[in-house]
Amino acid sequence: MKKRSDKEKSICTFLFFIGLLITVIGSVPMFILKGESIIPVLDQLDEEVVSYYLISKHLFEGIKIYPELMGGVAREAILPSSELTVLFYRLLAPIDAFLVNLLFVSVTAYVGMYLWMGFLTKRPLISFFTACIFAYVPFMSVYGLCSAGVPLVAWAFCRLASDDRTGKTNIVSFLCIILYAAASPLPMSGYVVAGIVLVTGIVMMIPVVKKKAGLHKGLGAYFFGLILLTAVYAIFNLELIAQLFAANGNVSHRSEYVRTSYPLIPMFLATIVDGEGTALSYHECILIEALTLLAIIVVLRLVKKYKSNKESKLFVGLFAATIAIAFLVALFRAEFMIRFMSFFGGFMASFHMERFSVLYPALWYTVLGLVANVFYAAFKDKKVIRYATVLLFIPNACVILMNSYFKENTMEFFREDSTAFSWNDFYSPEEFGEVAGYIRDEEGLGQSEYRVGCLGIDPAVAILNGFYTIDGYSDNYSLEYKHRFRQAIAPELEKSEYNKQYFDNWGNRCYLFSSEYYGNQILTKYMNPYFEDLDFDTEALKDLDMKYLLSAGCIGNAEEKGWKLVKVFDKYEWTYTVYLYEIM
């Protein structure tokens, strides 16, 4: 491999640090705003933040039951997505931990993509633009390096497999692998990454492939990296792994999962265009550019005006892999596949094989870099190359910027009357502090001495404010508790087929659902919520040890149910109007 000159190394170093500065600047508005930062609630503030909060709170206590959630749940019910992130929450206040983790994820995304594109293209300018845009993708940072760290771990394994590696690069690669495993969830991305690395390693062992790839020094370091990845995941997920082989009679609510199926072709096309779930990549412009380049290559090949080179082969290969991932995601959501997996029951019935989608952001932005790389190689004039490369990145940069945390939070400095939902708006610490203070002062009860239920208010809000709840979110609590909780809300569930299916077929959200509102709505004071005919089983609620109900609206038939309205908490600047009911 041709070594870079001192000038090329200087340019590469300069671009790297400029990009790193740009990445850090993306988080500055949120660090200034802190609790007023605009953060998406779904899957983050209403779920994972609670897990980190509780795990970090009890980190060194050795307890097996977390008493704050759902009347007390087993530790394995809220395992963290990123073990490393737990340390942030242990050392810092929740909002500070969230912001530090977000910065960590963004910086890792940038560094990983810069190294990965440098490995693939050897062109610093392409690495710079691709990495800067990738760093601004609005990753759900509560999942750690799940998607954001894929380029870093890909670079690490490719470096271990390459013949020009040194002892130093081996150590750096091993550290990157450890970092990824320590800061990403095994159930979401771990088995996908490990599986791909294993299959790729087996393919590279085939003599013909090994010779063509120039892997003369063997793949020992590569497979040691795989062992290291697996070992770190195993160490951090011993409880989760133990559950798969346990025979202790504790049945998870997952055993009642009913998976939703989707038509294969529409799902395949939707995944290609829009991405999937927690791994949104906003890649529409990349798709258009990639399809355009592919069409150009095909036409030029047909008229024999273009000869394939390593740049175009690499682009076509990665683009094909990206399309294949979309097909796998759609395949494992197809009705016949879900029926096949459900036939085996248990773990197989609830296992999400479609998690390949976590690779999507990394794959699409790799494709973006490779599109630019093909054009870069096609031109001879250096100025034309630079201008063409920049033009290719501009549409993607604009799309990502418009959807980034940076844009949304920067706008907060210029809005006179913002309606955006911030961290403080969601958790409303001052308001719920007053609720807790009132119960303490008037009833003489500390928060650990009673249980609350939440109606129209996410249980995560109560938990982050120190309350102990009968409800909450968990993807692995006991089936016995689900049935007990269902008894309490059964009369109300029967009024809404949607809520009934939502709870019975999934049940991760063990919430007090009202048939008068759709699903798990967050009912702020501006929605003027009112519950006219709420039909919960009072005795079943008492069996769950619920003493108080925190309701987002007035309950018209509360007196009929034997619930006493204790006090209404409301101020102009607060998000909710909290009606505090005592279950008599």
C-alpha positions as CSV (number, residue, x, y, z in Angstrom):
1,M,0.0,0.0,0.0
2,K,1.3,3.4,-1.0
3,K,2.3,5.5,2.0
4,R,0.9,9.0,2.4
5,S,3.3,12.0,2.1
6,D,3.7,14.3,5.1
7,K,1.6,16.9,3.3
8,E,-1.3,14.4,2.8
9,K,-1.0,13.3,6.5
10,S,-1.3,17.0,7.5
11,I,-4.3,17.5,5.4
12,C,-5.9,14.4,6.7
13,T,-5.2,15.4,10.3
14,F,-6.5,18.9,9.8
15,L,-9.8,17.7,8.2
16,F,-10.3,15.2,11.0
17,F,-10.0,17.8,13.8
18,I,-12.2,20.3,11.9
19,G,-14.9,17.6,11.5
20,L,-14.5,16.7,15.2
21,L,-15.1,20.4,16.1
22,I,-18.1,20.5,13.8
23,T,-19.5,17.4,15.6
24,V,-19.0,18.9,19.0
25,I,-20.6,22.2,18.0
26,G,-23.8,20.2,17.2
27,S,-24.3,19.4,20.9
28,V,-23.5,22.9,22.2
29,P,-27.1,24.3,22.1
30,M,-28.4,21.4,24.2
31,F,-25.7,21.8,26.8
32,I,-26.7,25.5,27.0
33,L,-30.4,24.7,27.2
34,K,-30.0,21.6,29.5
35,G,-33.4,20.9,30.9
36,E,-35.1,23.0,28.2
37,S,-33.5,20.9,25.5
38,I,-35.9,19.5,22.9
39,I,-35.6,15.7,22.9
40,P,-38.0,13.2,21.3
41,V,-40.0,11.4,24.0
42,L,-40.9,8.1,22.3
43,D,-38.5,5.3,23.1
44,Q,-36.2,7.6,24.9
45,L,-37.6,9.7,27.8
46,D,-40.6,7.4,28.3
47,E,-38.5,4.2,28.3
48,E,-34.7,3.9,28.4
49,V,-34.0,6.9,30.6
50,V,-36.0,5.3,33.4
51,S,-33.9,2.1,33.0
52,Y,-30.6,4.0,33.3
53,Y,-32.0,6.0,36.2
54,L,-33.0,3.0,38.2
55,I,-30.0,0.8,37.4
56,S,-27.5,3.5,38.2
57,K,-29.4,4.4,41.4
58,H,-29.1,0.8,42.7
59,L,-25.8,0.0,40.9
60,F,-23.8,-1.1,43.9
61,E,-26.6,-2.3,46.1
62,G,-26.8,-5.9,44.8
63,I,-30.6,-5.9,44.9
64,K,-32.6,-8.3,42.7
65,I,-35.8,-6.3,42.7
66,Y,-36.2,-2.6,41.7
67,P,-39.1,-1.4,44.0
68,E,-39.9,1.8,42.1
69,L,-41.3,0.2,38.9
70,M,-44.5,-1.8,38.6
71,G,-44.8,-2.6,42.2
72,G,-41.3,-4.0,42.2
73,V,-39.8,-5.8,39.2
74,A,-36.9,-8.2,38.8
75,R,-33.6,-6.8,37.8
76,E,-33.6,-8.6,34.4
77,A,-36.8,-6.7,33.5
78,I,-34.9,-3.5,32.8
79,L,-31.5,-4.4,31.5
80,P,-29.6,-1.4,30.1
81,S,-29.0,-1.0,26.3
82,S,-25.5,0.4,27.0
83,E,-23.5,-0.6,30.1
84,L,-21.2,2.3,29.6
85,T,-24.1,4.7,29.7
86,V,-25.1,3.5,33.1
87,L,-21.8,5.1,34.4
88,F,-22.9,8.5,33.1
89,Y,-26.2,8.3,35.0
90,R,-24.4,7.1,38.1
91,L,-22.0,10.1,38.1
92,L,-24.3,12.8,36.7
93,A,-27.9,14.1,37.0
94,P,-30.2,12.4,34.5
95,I,-30.3,15.4,32.1
96,D,-26.5,15.8,32.2
97,A,-26.0,12.1,31.7
98,F,-28.3,12.1,28.7
99,L,-26.5,15.0,27.1
100,V,-23.0,13.6,27.8
101,N,-24.1,10.3,26.3
102,L,-25.5,12.0,23.2
103,L,-22.2,13.8,22.7
104,F,-20.4,10.5,23.2
105,V,-22.6,8.8,20.6
106,S,-22.1,11.7,18.1
107,V,-18.3,11.8,18.5
108,T,-18.1,8.0,18.1
109,A,-20.3,8.1,15.0
110,Y,-18.0,10.8,13.5
111,V,-14.7,9.1,14.4
112,G,-15.9,5.7,13.2
113,M,-17.3,6.9,9.9
114,Y,-14.1,9.0,9.3
115,L,-11.9,5.9,9.8
116,W,-14.2,3.6,7.9
117,M,-14.5,5.8,4.8
118,G,-10.7,6.4,5.0
119,F,-10.2,2.6,4.9
120,L,-12.6,2.2,1.9
121,T,-11.7,5.2,-0.2
122,K,-8.3,6.6,1.0
123,R,-9.7,10.0,0.3
124,P,-9.7,12.4,3.3
125,L,-12.2,14.9,1.7
126,I,-14.8,12.1,1.3
127,S,-14.2,10.8,4.8
128,F,-14.6,14.3,6.1
129,F,-18.0,15.1,4.5
130,T,-19.4,11.6,5.1
131,A,-18.4,11.6,8.7
132,C,-19.7,15.1,9.5
133,I,-23.1,14.3,8.0
134,F,-23.3,10.9,9.8
135,A,-22.5,12.5,13.1
136,Y,-25.6,14.8,12.8
137,V,-28.0,11.9,12.2
138,P,-30.5,12.1,15.1
139,F,-29.6,8.8,16.7
140,M,-31.6,7.5,19.6
141,S,-28.6,7.8,21.9
142,V,-30.3,5.9,24.7
143,Y,-29.4,2.8,22.6
144,G,-25.7,3.7,22.9
145,L,-23.6,2.8,19.9
146,C,-26.2,0.4,18.5
147,S,-26.3,2.1,15.0
148,A,-23.9,5.0,15.5
149,G,-21.0,2.7,16.3
150,V,-21.3,0.3,13.4
151,P,-18.7,2.1,11.2
152,L,-16.2,2.0,14.1
153,V,-16.6,-1.7,14.6
154,A,-16.6,-2.4,10.9
155,W,-13.3,-0.4,10.6
156,A,-11.8,-2.4,13.5
157,F,-12.5,-5.8,12.0
158,C,-11.4,-4.7,8.5
159,R,-8.1,-3.4,10.0
160,L,-7.6,-6.7,11.9
161,A,-8.1,-8.7,8.6
162,S,-5.8,-6.5,6.5
163,D,-2.2,-7.4,5.9
164,D,-0.8,-3.9,6.6
165,R,-1.8,-4.0,10.3
166,T,0.7,-3.4,13.1
167,G,0.7,-4.1,16.8
168,K,-0.5,-0.6,17.4
169,T,-3.5,-0.9,15.0
170,N,-4.4,-4.3,16.5
171,I,-4.6,-2.8,20.0
172,V,-6.7,0.2,18.8
173,S,-9.0,-2.2,16.9
174,F,-9.4,-4.4,19.9
175,L,-10.3,-1.4,22.1
176,C,-12.8,-0.2,19.5
177,I,-14.5,-3.7,19.6
178,I,-14.6,-3.6,23.4
179,L,-16.1,-0.1,23.3
180,Y,-18.8,-1.1,20.9
181,A,-19.8,-4.2,22.9
182,A,-19.8,-2.3,26.2
183,A,-22.0,0.5,24.7
184,S,-24.5,-1.4,22.6
185,P,-27.4,-3.8,23.3
186,L,-26.9,-7.4,22.6
187,P,-30.6,-8.0,21.7
188,M,-30.7,-5.1,19.2
189,S,-27.3,-5.1,17.5
190,G,-24.9,-7.4,19.2
191,Y,-26.0,-10.7,17.6
192,V,-26.4,-9.0,14.2
193,V,-22.8,-7.6,14.2
194,A,-21.3,-10.8,15.6
195,G,-23.2,-12.9,13.1
196,I,-22.1,-10.8,10.1
197,V,-18.5,-10.8,11.4
198,L,-18.6,-14.6,11.8
199,V,-20.1,-15.3,8.3
200,T,-17.6,-12.8,6.7
201,G,-14.7,-14.5,8.5
202,I,-15.8,-18.0,7.2
203,V,-16.1,-16.6,3.7
204,M,-12.6,-15.0,3.9
205,M,-11.2,-18.4,4.9
206,I,-12.1,-19.9,1.5
207,P,-8.8,-20.2,-0.3
208,V,-9.9,-18.5,-3.5
209,V,-11.4,-15.5,-1.6
210,K,-8.4,-15.4,0.7
211,K,-6.0,-15.2,-2.2
212,K,-8.1,-12.6,-4.1
213,A,-8.4,-10.4,-1.0
214,G,-4.7,-10.7,-0.4
215,L,-5.0,-12.0,3.1
216,H,-1.6,-13.6,3.3
217,K,-1.0,-13.3,7.0
218,G,-4.1,-15.2,8.0
219,L,-7.2,-14.2,10.0
220,G,-6.0,-14.9,13.5
221,A,-6.4,-11.3,14.8
222,Y,-9.8,-11.0,13.1
223,F,-11.2,-14.1,14.8
224,F,-9.7,-13.1,18.1
225,G,-11.6,-9.8,17.7
226,L,-14.8,-11.8,17.3
227,I,-14.0,-13.8,20.4
228,L,-13.4,-10.6,22.3
229,L,-16.6,-9.1,21.0
230,T,-18.6,-12.2,22.1
231,A,-16.9,-12.3,25.5
232,V,-17.6,-8.7,26.3
233,Y,-21.3,-9.1,25.3
234,A,-21.5,-12.3,27.4
235,I,-20.0,-10.6,30.5
236,F,-22.3,-7.7,30.3
237,N,-25.4,-9.8,29.5
238,L,-25.0,-12.7,31.8
239,E,-28.5,-12.2,33.3
240,L,-30.1,-12.0,29.8
241,I,-28.3,-15.1,28.6
242,A,-29.2,-17.0,31.8
243,Q,-32.9,-16.3,31.2
244,L,-32.7,-18.3,27.9
245,F,-31.6,-21.4,29.8
246,A,-33.4,-20.8,33.1
247,A,-36.0,-23.2,34.4
248,N,-37.0,-21.3,37.5
249,G,-40.7,-21.1,36.7
250,N,-40.7,-17.4,36.1
251,V,-42.6,-16.8,32.9
252,S,-42.0,-13.6,31.0
253,H,-44.9,-11.6,29.6
254,R,-43.2,-12.1,26.2
255,S,-44.7,-15.5,26.1
256,E,-48.0,-13.9,25.1
257,Y,-46.5,-11.7,22.4
258,V,-48.5,-11.7,19.1
259,R,-46.3,-10.4,16.4
260,T,-47.7,-8.1,13.8
261,S,-47.1,-9.2,10.2
262,Y,-46.7,-7.0,7.1
263,P,-47.0,-7.7,3.4
264,L,-43.5,-8.7,2.1
265,I,-43.2,-6.4,-1.0
266,P,-44.7,-3.2,0.5
267,M,-42.6,-3.6,3.6
268,F,-39.5,-4.2,1.5
269,L,-40.1,-1.0,-0.5
270,A,-41.0,1.0,2.6
271,T,-37.8,-0.1,4.3
272,I,-35.7,0.9,1.3
273,V,-37.3,4.4,1.2
274,D,-37.9,5.2,4.8
275,G,-35.6,3.0,6.9
276,E,-36.9,1.4,10.1
277,G,-38.0,2.3,13.6
278,T,-35.2,3.2,16.0
279,A,-32.6,3.4,13.1
280,L,-34.0,6.2,11.0
281,S,-31.3,7.4,8.6
282,Y,-33.1,10.1,6.4
283,H,-31.4,8.7,3.4
284,E,-33.9,9.6,0.6
285,C,-31.3,11.8,-1.2
286,I,-28.7,9.1,-0.9
287,L,-31.1,6.6,-2.5
288,I,-31.8,8.9,-5.4
289,E,-28.0,9.5,-6.0
290,A,-27.2,5.8,-5.7
291,L,-29.9,4.8,-8.1
292,T,-28.8,7.5,-10.6
293,L,-25.2,6.4,-10.4
294,L,-26.2,2.8,-10.8
295,A,-28.2,3.6,-13.9
296,I,-25.3,5.6,-15.3
297,I,-22.9,2.7,-14.8
298,V,-25.4,0.2,-16.3
299,V,-26.0,2.3,-19.4
300,L,-22.3,3.0,-19.9
301,R,-21.5,-0.7,-19.5
302,L,-24.2,-1.6,-22.1
303,V,-22.7,0.8,-24.7
304,K,-19.2,-0.3,-23.7
305,K,-18.1,3.1,-22.7
306,Y,-17.2,2.2,-19.1
307,K,-15.0,-0.4,-17.6
308,S,-15.6,-1.4,-14.0
309,N,-13.0,-0.3,-11.5
310,K,-12.5,-1.0,-7.8
311,E,-14.5,2.2,-6.9
312,S,-17.6,1.2,-8.9
313,K,-17.4,-2.5,-7.8
314,L,-17.2,-1.4,-4.1
315,F,-20.2,0.9,-4.6
316,V,-22.3,-1.7,-6.3
317,G,-21.5,-4.3,-3.7
318,L,-22.4,-2.1,-0.7
319,F,-25.5,-0.8,-2.4
320,A,-26.6,-4.4,-3.1
321,A,-26.0,-5.3,0.5
322,T,-28.1,-2.3,1.6
323,I,-31.0,-3.5,-0.6
324,A,-30.5,-7.1,0.8
325,I,-30.8,-5.8,4.3
326,A,-34.2,-4.2,3.5
327,F,-35.3,-7.6,2.1
328,L,-34.3,-9.4,5.3
329,V,-36.1,-6.9,7.4
330,A,-39.3,-7.4,5.3
331,L,-38.8,-11.1,5.2
332,F,-38.8,-11.5,9.0
333,R,-41.9,-9.4,9.3
334,A,-43.8,-11.3,6.7
335,E,-46.8,-13.4,7.9
336,F,-45.4,-16.8,6.9
337,M,-42.1,-16.1,8.7
338,I,-43.8,-15.0,11.8
339,R,-46.0,-18.1,11.8
340,F,-42.9,-20.3,11.3
341,M,-41.2,-18.7,14.3
342,S,-44.3,-18.8,16.4
343,F,-44.5,-22.5,15.8
344,F,-41.5,-23.0,18.0
345,G,-42.9,-20.7,20.7
346,G,-41.0,-19.2,23.6
347,F,-37.8,-17.4,22.7
348,M,-38.2,-17.9,19.0
349,A,-41.7,-16.4,18.9
350,S,-40.6,-13.1,20.4
351,F,-37.1,-12.9,18.8
352,H,-36.6,-10.0,16.5
353,M,-34.6,-11.3,13.5
354,E,-35.3,-8.1,11.6
355,R,-32.8,-6.2,13.8
356,F,-30.6,-6.1,10.7
357,S,-32.2,-2.6,10.3
358,V,-29.7,-1.3,13.0
359,L,-27.1,-1.4,10.2
360,Y,-29.1,0.9,8.0
361,P,-27.7,4.3,8.9
362,A,-24.1,3.1,8.6
363,L,-24.8,1.3,5.3
364,W,-26.6,4.3,3.7
365,Y,-23.9,6.8,4.6
366,T,-21.3,4.4,3.4
367,V,-23.1,4.3,0.1
368,L,-23.1,8.1,0.1
369,G,-19.3,8.2,0.5
370,L,-18.9,5.5,-2.2
371,V,-21.1,7.4,-4.6
372,A,-18.8,10.4,-4.2
373,N,-15.8,8.1,-4.5
374,V,-16.9,6.8,-7.9
375,F,-17.2,10.4,-9.2
376,Y,-14.0,11.4,-7.5
377,A,-12.2,8.6,-9.4
378,A,-13.9,9.4,-12.7
379,F,-12.6,12.9,-13.1
380,K,-9.1,14.0,-13.7
381,D,-9.3,17.7,-13.0
382,K,-8.8,18.2,-9.2
383,K,-11.0,21.3,-9.0
384,V,-13.9,19.6,-10.7
385,I,-13.4,16.6,-8.4
386,R,-13.7,18.8,-5.3
387,Y,-16.7,20.8,-6.6
388,A,-18.5,17.6,-7.7
389,T,-17.9,15.9,-4.4
390,V,-19.2,18.8,-2.4
391,L,-22.3,19.1,-4.6
392,L,-23.1,15.4,-3.9
393,F,-23.1,15.9,-0.2
394,I,-25.1,19.2,0.0
395,P,-28.6,17.7,-0.4
396,N,-27.9,15.0,2.2
397,A,-26.4,17.6,4.6
398,C,-29.5,19.8,4.3
399,V,-31.8,16.9,5.0
400,I,-29.9,15.8,8.1
401,L,-29.5,19.3,9.4
402,M,-33.2,19.9,9.2
403,N,-33.9,16.8,11.2
404,S,-31.0,17.1,13.6
405,Y,-31.1,17.9,17.3
406,F,-28.8,20.8,16.5
407,K,-31.4,22.6,14.3
408,E,-34.4,22.0,16.7
409,N,-32.5,23.2,19.8
410,T,-30.9,26.1,18.0
411,M,-34.3,27.4,17.0
412,E,-35.2,27.5,20.7
413,F,-33.0,30.6,21.1
414,F,-35.1,32.5,18.5
415,R,-38.6,31.3,19.3
416,E,-40.6,33.9,21.4
417,D,-43.2,31.4,22.5
418,S,-42.0,27.9,22.0
419,T,-44.5,25.0,21.9
420,A,-41.8,22.3,21.4
421,F,-41.6,19.6,24.1
422,S,-38.5,19.8,26.2
423,W,-37.0,17.5,28.9
424,N,-38.5,19.7,31.6
425,D,-41.8,19.9,29.9
426,F,-42.1,16.1,29.9
427,Y,-40.8,15.3,33.4
428,S,-42.1,18.6,35.0
429,P,-39.9,18.2,38.1
430,E,-41.2,21.3,39.9
431,E,-44.9,20.2,39.6
432,F,-44.3,16.6,40.7
433,G,-42.0,17.8,43.4
434,E,-45.0,19.8,44.8
435,V,-47.2,16.7,44.6
436,A,-44.7,14.6,46.5
437,G,-44.2,17.4,49.0
438,Y,-47.9,17.7,49.6
439,I,-48.3,14.0,50.4
440,R,-45.3,14.1,52.7
441,D,-46.4,17.2,54.6
442,E,-50.2,16.4,54.8
443,E,-50.1,12.6,55.0
444,G,-46.6,12.1,56.6
445,L,-45.6,9.6,53.9
446,G,-42.3,9.4,52.1
447,Q,-42.4,8.4,48.4
448,S,-41.2,4.8,49.2
449,E,-44.1,4.3,51.5
450,Y,-46.9,4.3,48.9
451,R,-47.6,3.4,45.3
452,V,-49.1,5.6,42.6
453,G,-50.7,4.9,39.3
454,C,-50.6,7.3,36.3
455,L,-53.5,8.2,34.1
456,G,-52.8,10.3,31.0
457,I,-49.3,10.9,32.5
458,D,-46.5,8.6,31.5
459,P,-45.2,6.5,34.5
460,A,-41.7,7.5,33.5
461,V,-42.5,11.0,34.7
462,A,-43.5,9.8,38.1
463,I,-40.5,7.5,38.5
464,L,-38.0,10.2,37.5
465,N,-39.5,12.4,40.1
466,G,-39.0,9.8,42.8
467,F,-42.5,8.1,42.9
468,Y,-43.0,4.3,43.2
469,T,-45.5,3.1,40.6
470,I,-47.7,0.2,39.9
471,D,-47.4,0.8,36.1
472,G,-44.5,1.4,33.7
473,Y,-42.6,0.1,30.7
474,S,-40.6,-3.1,30.6
475,D,-39.9,-5.6,27.8
476,N,-39.4,-8.5,30.2
477,Y,-41.6,-8.4,33.3
478,S,-43.5,-11.4,34.7
479,L,-46.6,-12.7,33.0
480,E,-48.1,-13.1,36.5
481,Y,-48.0,-9.3,37.0
482,K,-49.4,-8.6,33.6
483,H,-52.4,-10.7,34.5
484,R,-52.8,-9.1,37.8
485,F,-52.6,-5.6,36.2
486,R,-55.0,-6.6,33.5
487,Q,-57.6,-7.5,36.0
488,A,-57.5,-4.0,37.3
489,I,-58.0,-2.4,33.9
490,A,-60.0,-5.2,32.2
491,P,-63.4,-3.4,32.3
492,E,-61.9,-0.3,30.6
493,L,-59.9,-2.4,28.1
494,E,-63.1,-4.0,26.9
495,K,-64.4,-0.7,25.7
496,S,-61.5,-0.1,23.2
497,E,-60.4,-2.9,20.8
498,Y,-57.2,-1.0,20.0
499,N,-56.2,-0.6,23.6
500,K,-57.1,-4.3,24.3
501,Q,-55.0,-5.6,21.4
502,Y,-52.2,-3.2,22.3
503,F,-52.0,-4.5,25.9
504,D,-52.8,-8.2,25.3
505,N,-50.7,-8.8,22.2
506,W,-47.7,-6.7,23.3
507,G,-47.9,-5.5,26.9
508,N,-44.6,-3.8,27.2
509,R,-46.5,-0.7,28.3
510,C,-48.2,-1.8,31.4
511,Y,-50.3,1.4,31.7
512,L,-53.7,2.5,33.0
513,F,-55.3,2.8,29.6
514,S,-58.5,4.9,29.2
515,S,-60.9,4.0,26.4
516,E,-61.7,7.7,26.0
517,Y,-58.2,8.3,24.6
518,Y,-56.2,6.5,22.0
519,G,-53.3,4.3,23.2
520,N,-50.7,5.7,25.6
521,Q,-51.3,9.4,25.0
522,I,-49.5,12.1,27.0
523,L,-52.3,14.4,28.1
524,T,-51.1,17.9,28.7
525,K,-53.2,20.6,30.3
526,Y,-53.7,22.2,26.9
527,M,-55.7,19.2,25.7
528,N,-58.2,19.7,28.5
529,P,-58.5,16.0,29.3
530,Y,-61.6,14.7,31.1
531,F,-62.5,11.1,32.0
532,E,-66.2,10.8,32.0
533,D,-66.8,7.2,32.7
534,L,-63.6,5.4,33.9
535,D,-64.1,1.8,34.7
536,F,-61.1,0.4,36.6
537,D,-61.5,-2.4,39.2
538,T,-60.9,-0.6,42.5
539,E,-60.3,-3.7,44.5
540,A,-57.8,-5.0,42.0
541,L,-55.9,-1.7,42.2
542,K,-55.8,-2.0,45.9
543,D,-54.4,-5.5,45.5
544,L,-51.6,-3.9,43.5
545,D,-50.9,-1.7,46.5
546,M,-52.0,1.5,44.7
547,K,-52.8,4.3,47.2
548,Y,-52.9,7.4,44.9
549,L,-53.8,8.0,41.3
550,L,-52.0,10.8,39.4
551,S,-54.5,11.8,36.8
552,A,-54.0,14.3,33.9
553,G,-57.7,15.2,34.0
554,C,-60.7,15.2,36.2
555,I,-62.5,11.9,36.6
556,G,-66.2,12.4,36.4
557,N,-67.2,9.2,38.2
558,A,-64.4,9.2,40.8
559,E,-66.7,9.4,43.7
560,E,-68.8,6.5,42.4
561,K,-65.6,4.4,42.2
562,G,-64.7,5.4,45.8
563,W,-61.8,7.6,44.9
564,K,-61.3,10.8,46.8
565,L,-60.0,13.9,45.1
566,V,-57.3,15.2,47.4
567,K,-55.9,18.2,45.5
568,V,-55.5,19.7,42.1
569,F,-52.0,20.9,41.1
570,D,-51.8,23.5,38.4
571,K,-49.7,26.5,37.4
572,Y,-49.5,28.4,34.2
573,E,-46.0,27.3,33.4
574,W,-46.6,23.6,34.2
575,T,-47.2,21.0,31.5
576,Y,-49.9,19.0,33.3
577,T,-52.8,19.7,35.5
578,V,-52.4,16.9,38.1
579,Y,-55.5,15.6,39.9
580,L,-54.4,13.7,42.9
581,Y,-56.9,11.0,43.9
582,E,-56.7,8.7,46.9
583,I,-58.0,5.2,46.5
584,M,-60.2,4.6,49.5
